[in-house]
């Protein structure tokens, strides 16, 4: 007999990147008394990973819980980036409703559409929270119309269209049911969650069923499965069976050794959890996302929607440059392999495959950002390795025709730059679908473009729009192959010999293009030290010293003026490398190099292609 558990609400907070989800969760935590009044709390306390804090993005979904009056509200803060969409899809299975956060100025964006579509497909009720209403350029009334239009476009039911709207400033800690209300605190949002989001239901007397939706990983206890108790109850030391609705081969007996519930930012050990509770379970070594923990009497697995497939791949290889092994702690193929396969513990959208070569691994993910975050994490942990240029994953249709991943790109640029953006994206096989003006002298462009057309484009886009453009992309399925795209019009400047870069050699080299290195840096033959102004690669000797004679002193070198080098970030370097190049990554340096370091062998390989 199904019953409702009125003392619990399970919600996910979903939104486009940077619309204020994590800040909103901070305020809910503060105002529900999770923190002591005098406790210092970091901003965006839910973004626990260094990279999340630096970039201001959420990468992994996080669980937390607050108490409002007598009700426990389990909150899941989800990522807003399309590359981490796999995280959002899964966690929606744990909740009974969503709070959709929309920026009062930017309005409905591509990722808003993506996350909302997933929520509507699961028939989840939606509370719309128009955030950042304290922004001077906020336009809440227009944004409400945009959200309602979006709901209609996505075929929302009448109940879903009749959703409540809340106006908030997460930064200033208040929410209101109407724009005319007096801003006070978050109570209106708490009240709306309690009254509008249904309580979880299940049969407390049925056999146990818990669907695992997220995996946490901890060095001390190993894998921790997080999921919602759908039916029955779960107790410590209970004997259970692990099944998977999509994989009949999964069928093993397990024992629940430790059980936790969430309270604020902590996991609290409990002995038993009933229906509707979101729990963390440790002690099951190979538990995976999509597994169901069932009672052994009549085990039935709960179906689980499939995770979106990766669209982009890179080859990770052991570093074999002349400077290999000097800066990293973990440099061997065994280290690299173990670390990549360990990442699969927590990242469901990632694929790692062995290749014919024991020193290289094919790693596939949802996008450039997805893979660059993995690379940055490994680099900080002390790994040293090299990666190839990102390539898209093609498919064949039933007639053997080649299909490639497509993206929708939504671009807001100042009017004067729209021509340059349209020209560049057209060269990259983009098709302009829509063009409109938005307020404040901006043009909004909507493109359908192959995923590979966007590889390496973001840096160029920032230059073309003088840093004023905003580009958002979202995966749009597979489409017919659109033809060849020329990525880079400029060649590379390549070091001719190994040694240390000297001002005199660099001074002569800078006439040929833009340098990536300054004086006093270690270089080796085949290393890329800059970008040529023309299309071909040029080899240069940057270790060259000026010949000393009686009449010329070495101090004359000091008069040589070097242009400051262009220091590439990880993303820029990944964008820059060409198909015959690798990016060497160490904890201290990023170096671009040719795959074949020897110039004679390189020319021979180029002739044979």
C-alpha positions in Angstrom: 0.0 0.0 0.0 1.6 3.3 -1.1 1.8 6.0 1.4 3.3 9.5 1.4 6.0 10.6 3.8 5.0 14.1 4.7 8.1 15.0 6.8 10.4 14.9 3.7 10.7 16.8 0.4 13.3 15.9 -2.2 14.2 18.6 -4.7 17.0 19.4 -7.3 18.1 22.9 -8.1 18.6 23.2 -11.8 19.7 26.1 -14.0 21.9 27.3 -16.8 25.6 27.9 -15.7 26.1 31.0 -13.6 22.5 31.8 -12.8 23.0 31.4 -9.1 22.1 27.8 -8.1 25.0 27.3 -5.7 24.6 30.7 -4.1 20.9 30.0 -3.6 21.7 26.7 -1.8 24.2 28.6 0.4 21.3 30.9 1.5 18.9 28.0 2.2 21.6 26.4 4.3 22.3 29.6 6.3 18.7 30.5 6.9 17.7 27.0 8.0 20.2 27.2 10.8 22.8 24.7 9.5 25.6 27.1 10.4 26.0 28.8 13.8 25.3 32.5 13.7 29.0 33.3 14.3 30.4 30.7 12.0 32.4 31.9 9.0 31.1 30.3 5.9 32.9 30.2 2.5 31.0 31.5 -0.4 29.5 28.8 -2.6 30.2 26.3 0.1 28.8 23.5 -2.0 31.5 23.9 -4.6 34.1 21.8 -2.7 36.6 21.1 -5.5 39.4 23.6 -6.1 38.6 23.8 -9.8 34.9 24.4 -9.1 35.8 27.3 -6.8 38.3 28.9 -9.2 36.1 28.7 -12.2 32.8 29.4 -10.4 31.2 26.3 -11.9 29.7 23.2 -10.4 31.0 20.0 -11.8 29.7 17.3 -9.6 26.2 17.2 -8.2 26.1 17.6 -4.4 23.7 16.4 -1.8 22.7 18.4 1.3 19.7 18.6 3.6 18.0 21.4 5.6 15.2 21.4 8.1 12.4 23.9 7.7 9.9 23.7 10.6 9.3 19.9 10.9 10.1 19.0 7.3 13.5 17.7 6.1 14.3 19.1 2.6 16.9 17.1 0.7 18.5 19.4 -1.8 20.7 18.4 -4.8 22.8 21.2 -6.3 23.4 20.2 -10.0 25.9 21.4 -12.6 24.7 23.9 -15.2 27.3 23.1 -17.9 26.2 21.0 -20.9 29.4 18.9 -20.5 28.2 17.7 -17.1 24.7 17.1 -18.2 25.1 13.4 -17.3 25.2 14.4 -13.7 21.8 16.3 -14.0 20.0 13.4 -15.8 20.8 10.9 -13.1 20.0 12.9 -10.0 16.5 13.8 -11.2 15.5 10.2 -10.5 16.0 10.9 -6.8 13.7 13.9 -6.5 10.0 14.7 -6.6 10.3 18.2 -8.0 12.8 20.9 -9.2 13.5 24.5 -8.5 14.5 26.1 -11.9 16.7 29.1 -11.3 16.7 31.7 -14.1 18.8 34.9 -14.2 16.5 38.0 -14.2 18.6 39.6 -16.9 19.9 36.7 -19.1 16.6 34.9 -19.1 16.1 31.4 -20.5 19.3 30.1 -21.9 20.2 26.8 -23.8 21.1 24.9 -20.7 17.8 26.1 -19.0 16.0 24.4 -21.8 18.1 21.2 -21.5 17.6 20.7 -17.8 14.0 21.7 -17.9 13.3 19.2 -20.7 14.8 16.4 -18.6 12.6 17.4 -15.6 9.4 17.6 -17.7 10.1 14.2 -19.3 10.1 12.7 -15.7 6.8 14.6 -15.0 8.4 16.5 -12.1 6.6 19.7 -10.8 8.6 22.9 -11.3 9.0 25.9 -9.1 10.5 28.8 -11.2 12.9 31.1 -9.2 13.7 34.3 -11.0 17.1 35.1 -9.4 19.3 38.2 -9.3 16.3 40.6 -9.3 18.6 43.1 -7.6 20.6 43.5 -10.8 20.1 47.1 -12.2 19.3 45.7 -15.7 16.9 42.9 -14.4 13.8 42.4 -16.5 11.7 39.9 -14.5 8.5 40.4 -16.4 10.0 39.6 -19.8 11.9 36.6 -18.3 8.6 35.1 -17.0 7.2 35.3 -20.6 10.4 33.6 -21.9 10.1 30.8 -19.3 6.4 30.2 -20.1 7.2 30.2 -23.8 9.9 27.6 -23.1 7.5 25.5 -21.1 5.0 25.6 -24.0 7.8 24.7 -26.5 8.6 21.7 -24.4 5.0 20.5 -24.3 4.5 21.0 -20.6 1.2 19.7 -19.1 -1.4 22.2 -17.8 -0.3 21.5 -14.2 3.4 22.2 -15.1 2.4 25.4 -16.9 0.6 26.5 -13.8 3.8 26.5 -11.8 4.5 29.0 -9.0 7.0 31.9 -9.7 9.3 33.1 -6.9 11.5 36.3 -7.2 14.8 36.1 -5.4 18.2 37.6 -4.8 20.3 34.7 -3.5 23.2 37.0 -3.0 21.1 39.3 -0.6 19.3 36.3 1.0 15.7 37.0 0.2 12.8 35.6 -1.9 9.3 37.0 -2.6 6.1 35.6 -4.0 5.4 38.9 -5.8 7.6 41.8 -7.0 5.5 44.2 -4.8 6.3 42.2 -1.6 8.8 43.5 1.1 12.1 41.6 0.7 12.8 39.8 3.9 14.3 36.3 3.9 14.0 32.9 2.1 10.8 31.9 3.8 8.5 32.3 0.7 10.8 29.8 -1.2 10.7 27.3 1.8 6.9 27.6 2.0 6.5 27.1 -1.8 8.7 24.0 -1.7 6.7 22.5 1.2 3.3 23.3 -0.4 4.0 22.7 -4.0 6.5 19.8 -4.2 4.8 16.5 -3.4 6.0 14.3 -0.6 7.9 11.2 -1.7 5.7 8.1 -1.7 6.3 4.4 -1.6 5.2 1.2 0.2 6.9 0.9 3.6 5.8 -2.7 4.0 7.1 -3.8 0.6 10.4 -5.4 -0.2 13.4 -3.0 -0.1 14.3 -1.1 -3.3 17.0 1.6 -3.5 18.1 2.9 -6.9 21.7 4.2 -6.9 21.8 7.5 -8.7 25.2 8.9 -7.7 28.6 7.5 -6.6 30.8 9.3 -4.2 34.4 8.1 -3.7 36.5 8.2 -0.6 40.0 7.0 -0.2 39.2 5.4 3.2 35.9 3.6 2.6 36.0 3.3 -1.2 32.8 3.7 -3.2 29.8 5.2 -1.6 26.4 4.7 -3.4 23.8 7.5 -3.0 20.2 6.9 -3.8 16.6 7.2 -2.6 14.7 4.5 -0.7 11.8 3.8 -3.1 10.1 1.0 -1.2 10.5 -0.7 2.1 13.3 0.3 4.5 17.0 -0.2 4.6 18.8 -1.3 7.8 22.5 -1.6 8.8 23.7 -5.3 8.4 20.7 -6.1 6.2 21.4 -8.8 3.6 20.5 -7.5 0.1 20.8 -8.3 -3.6 22.4 -6.0 -6.1 20.7 -5.9 -9.6 20.7 -3.7 -12.6 17.7 -3.2 -14.9 19.9 -2.7 -18.0 22.5 -5.3 -17.2 21.1 -8.8 -16.4 24.7 -10.0 -15.5 24.7 -7.9 -12.3 23.3 -10.1 -9.6 25.2 -10.4 -6.3 24.6 -10.7 -2.6 25.7 -7.7 -0.5 25.5 -6.6 3.1 24.8 -3.0 4.2 27.7 -2.2 6.5 27.2 1.5 7.0 24.2 3.8 6.2 24.2 7.6 6.2 21.6 10.4 5.7 22.5 14.0 4.9 22.2 16.8 7.4 23.5 20.1 6.2 26.9 19.5 4.8 27.6 16.4 6.8 26.7 12.7 6.4 25.2 11.4 9.6 25.3 7.6 10.4 21.8 6.1 10.9 20.7 2.5 11.6 17.6 2.5 9.4 16.1 4.6 6.6 12.5 4.6 5.4 10.8 5.5 2.1 11.7 8.8 0.6 14.9 9.1 2.5 18.1 9.9 0.4 20.8 7.7 1.8 24.5 7.0 1.3 25.7 3.4 1.5 29.3 2.4 2.0 30.9 -1.1 2.1 29.8 -2.4 -1.3 33.0 -2.5 -3.4 31.7 -2.5 -7.0 28.4 -0.6 -6.7 27.6 1.4 -9.9 25.2 4.0 -10.9 21.9 2.5 -12.1 22.2 -0.5 -9.7 19.2 -1.3 -7.5 19.6 -2.6 -3.9 16.8 -5.1 -3.3 15.6 -7.4 -0.6 16.5 -11.0 -1.4 12.9 -12.3 -1.2 11.6 -10.9 -4.5 14.3 -8.8 -6.0 13.1 -6.3 -8.7 15.4 -3.8 -10.4 14.2 -0.2 -11.0 14.7 0.9 -14.6 17.1 3.8 -15.1 17.5 6.2 -18.0 20.6 5.7 -20.1 23.4 8.2 -19.7 24.1 10.4 -22.8 27.0 9.0 -24.9 30.3 10.9 -25.1 30.8 12.9 -28.3 34.5 13.8 -28.1 37.7 11.8 -27.6 41.4 12.5 -26.8 44.4 10.2 -26.6 46.3 10.3 -23.3 49.8 9.1 -23.7 52.9 8.6 -21.4 55.2 11.6 -21.7 58.2 10.7 -23.8 59.7 14.1 -24.5 63.4 14.8 -23.7 62.2 16.5 -20.5 60.0 13.6 -19.4 60.0 12.6 -15.7 61.6 15.8 -14.4 58.6 17.5 -12.9 55.8 15.0 -12.2 55.4 12.4 -9.4 53.4 9.9 -11.5 54.9 9.3 -14.9 54.5 5.6 -15.9 51.8 4.0 -18.0 50.6 2.0 -15.0 50.1 5.3 -13.0 48.3 6.8 -15.9 46.0 3.8 -16.5 45.1 3.4 -12.8 44.2 7.1 -12.5 42.1 7.1 -15.6 40.2 4.0 -14.6 39.7 5.3 -11.1 38.0 8.4 -12.6 35.3 6.0 -13.9 34.3 5.4 -10.3 32.6 8.8 -10.1 32.2 10.1 -13.7 29.5 8.2 -15.6 29.8 10.2 -18.8 33.5 9.3 -19.3 34.8 6.3 -21.2 38.4 5.0 -21.0 39.7 2.4 -23.4 43.1 0.7 -23.8 44.6 1.0 -27.3 47.1 -1.2 -29.3 49.9 0.7 -27.6 50.4 0.0 -23.9 51.4 3.6 -23.3 48.3 5.3 -24.7 44.6 5.4 -23.7 41.6 6.7 -25.5 39.5 8.9 -23.2 36.0 10.0 -24.4 33.8 12.6 -22.8 30.9 15.0 -23.3 33.0 18.0 -24.4 36.2 19.9 -24.2 35.5 21.3 -20.8 34.7 17.9 -19.4 38.1 16.5 -20.5 40.0 19.7 -19.6 38.7 19.5 -16.0 40.0 15.9 -15.8 43.4 17.0 -17.2 43.7 19.9 -14.7 42.8 17.6 -11.8 45.4 15.0 -12.8 48.0 17.7 -13.3 47.4 19.1 -9.7 47.7 15.6 -8.3 51.3 15.3 -9.7 50.7 13.4 -13.0 52.8 14.0 -16.1 51.5 12.9 -19.5 50.7 14.2 -23.0 47.3 14.5 -24.8 46.4 14.7 -28.5 44.0 17.2 -30.1 40.3 16.5 -29.3 38.5 14.6 -32.1 34.8 14.0 -32.4 33.3 10.5 -32.3 31.5 9.6 -35.6 28.7 7.1 -36.1 27.3 5.4 -39.2 23.6 5.3 -39.9 21.7 2.2 -41.2 22.8 3.0 -44.8 26.5 3.3 -43.9 26.4 7.1 -44.2 28.8 9.0 -41.8 27.1 10.9 -39.0 28.7 13.5 -36.7 27.7 15.1 -33.4 25.9 18.5 -33.9 25.5 21.4 -31.5 23.2 24.3 -31.1 25.2 27.5 -30.4 23.5 30.5 -28.9 25.6 33.6 -29.2 25.1 37.1 -27.7 27.5 39.7 -29.2 27.6 43.4 -29.5 26.1 44.4 -32.9 29.4 45.5 -34.4 31.0 42.0 -34.0 28.1 39.9 -35.4 29.5 40.0 -39.0 32.8 38.6 -37.9 31.2 35.8 -35.8 28.8 34.8 -38.6 31.7 34.7 -41.1 33.9 32.5 -38.8 31.2 30.1 -37.9 30.1 29.7 -41.6 33.7 28.7 -42.4 33.4 26.1 -39.7 30.2 24.6 -41.4 27.8 26.4 -39.1 24.3 27.3 -40.3 22.6 30.4 -39.0 19.1 29.4 -37.8 18.0 32.6 -36.2 19.1 36.2 -35.7 17.4 38.7 -33.5 18.3 41.9 -31.5 18.2 41.9 -27.7 18.3 45.0 -25.6 21.4 47.0 -25.0 22.9 46.9 -28.6 23.4 43.1 -28.6 22.6 40.6 -31.4 21.5 37.1 -30.5 22.6 34.5 -33.1 21.5 30.9 -33.2 23.7 28.4 -35.1 23.5 24.7 -35.9 27.1 23.6 -36.1 29.2 20.3 -36.0 30.8 19.8 -32.7 34.2 19.7 -34.4 33.6 23.2 -35.8 33.6 24.5 -32.2 36.9 22.8 -31.2 39.4 25.6 -30.8 36.9 28.3 -31.5 36.2 29.8 -28.1 39.6 31.6 -27.8 39.1 33.0 -31.3 35.6 34.1 -30.4 36.8 36.0 -27.4 39.4 37.8 -29.6 36.8 38.6 -32.3 34.3 40.0 -29.8 37.0 41.8 -27.7 35.9 39.7 -24.7 32.2 41.0 -24.9 30.6 38.0 -26.5 28.8 35.1 -24.7 28.6 31.7 -26.4 26.6 28.8 -25.0 26.3 25.4 -26.7 24.2 22.4 -26.3 24.4 18.9 -27.9 21.8 18.4 -30.6 22.1 14.8 -31.6 23.9 13.4 -34.7 23.6 14.7 -38.2 25.1 14.0 -41.6 28.8 14.7 -42.0 29.2 18.3 -43.2 32.6 18.1 -45.0 36.1 19.0 -44.1 37.0 22.0 -41.9 40.3 23.7 -41.8 41.1 24.3 -38.2 44.2 26.5 -38.2 45.4 28.8 -40.8 48.8 29.5 -39.1 51.7 27.2 -38.8 53.9 26.6 -35.7 57.3 27.9 -34.8 59.4 24.9 -33.8 62.6 24.7 -31.8 65.5 23.4 -33.9 67.7 22.2 -31.0 67.6 21.3 -27.3 68.9 23.7 -24.7 67.8 26.9 -23.0 66.2 29.8 -24.8 68.4 32.9 -25.2 67.2 36.5 -25.7 69.3 36.8 -28.9 67.7 33.7 -30.5 64.2 34.8 -29.4 64.7 38.3 -30.7 65.3 36.9 -34.2 62.4 34.4 -33.8 59.8 36.9 -32.8 59.8 38.5 -36.3 58.3 35.3 -37.6 55.2 35.3 -35.4 53.9 35.2 -31.8 56.2 33.5 -29.2 54.8 31.3 -26.4 58.1 31.3 -24.3 60.5 33.8 -22.8 64.2 33.7 -22.3 65.8 31.1 -19.9 63.2 28.3 -20.6 64.1 24.7 -21.4 63.3 23.8 -24.9 64.0 20.7 -27.1 64.1 19.9 -30.8 60.5 19.5 -32.0 58.9 21.6 -29.3 56.5 24.3 -30.5 57.6 27.7 -29.2 55.2 30.0 -31.0 52.7 30.6 -33.8 53.9 31.5 -37.3 52.1 34.4 -39.0 52.0 32.2 -42.2 50.5 28.8 -42.9 53.7 26.7 -42.8 55.7 25.4 -39.9 59.2 27.0 -39.5 62.1 25.6 -37.5 64.1 28.2 -35.5 67.2 28.1 -33.3 66.2 30.0 -30.1 69.2 28.8 -28.2 71.6 30.7 -30.5 74.0 33.1 -28.8 75.6 36.1 -30.5 79.2 35.6 -31.5 81.5 37.7 -29.4 84.3 39.7 -31.1 86.8 42.3 -29.8 84.5 45.1 -30.8 81.2 43.8 -29.5 80.6 43.0 -25.9 78.0 40.7 -24.5 76.2 43.6 -22.8 75.0 44.8 -26.2 72.4 42.0 -25.9 70.6 44.0 -23.2 69.4 46.4 -25.8 67.3 43.8 -27.6 63.7 44.3 -26.8 61.5 41.2 -26.6 57.7 41.3 -27.0 56.2 39.6 -24.0 55.3 36.0 -24.9 51.7 34.8 -25.2 51.3 32.4 -22.2 48.6 29.8 -23.1 46.2 28.5 -20.5 45.3 24.8 -20.6 42.1 25.5 -22.6 43.9 27.7 -25.1 46.7 25.2 -25.5 44.2 22.4 -26.1 42.5 24.6 -28.7 45.7 25.5 -30.4 47.3 22.1 -30.9 47.0 20.6 -34.4 46.4 17.0 -35.3 50.2 16.3 -35.7 51.0 17.8 -32.2 50.7 16.8 -28.6 50.3 18.9 -25.4 52.8 17.8 -22.8 51.3 18.3 -19.3 53.3 18.4 -16.1 52.4 19.9 -12.7 54.6 22.9 -13.5 54.5 23.4 -17.3 52.4 23.1 -20.4 54.5 22.5 -23.6 53.2 22.0 -27.1 55.3 19.7 -29.2 55.2 17.8 -32.5 54.2 14.1 -32.2 57.4 13.3 -34.2 60.3 15.3 -32.8 62.9 14.4 -35.4 62.6 16.9 -38.3 63.7 14.4 -41.0 61.2 11.8 -39.8 58.5 14.5 -39.6 59.0 15.6 -43.2 59.0 12.0 -44.3 55.7 11.3 -42.4 54.1 14.4 -43.9 55.1 13.3 -47.5 53.6 9.9 -47.0 50.2 11.3 -45.8 
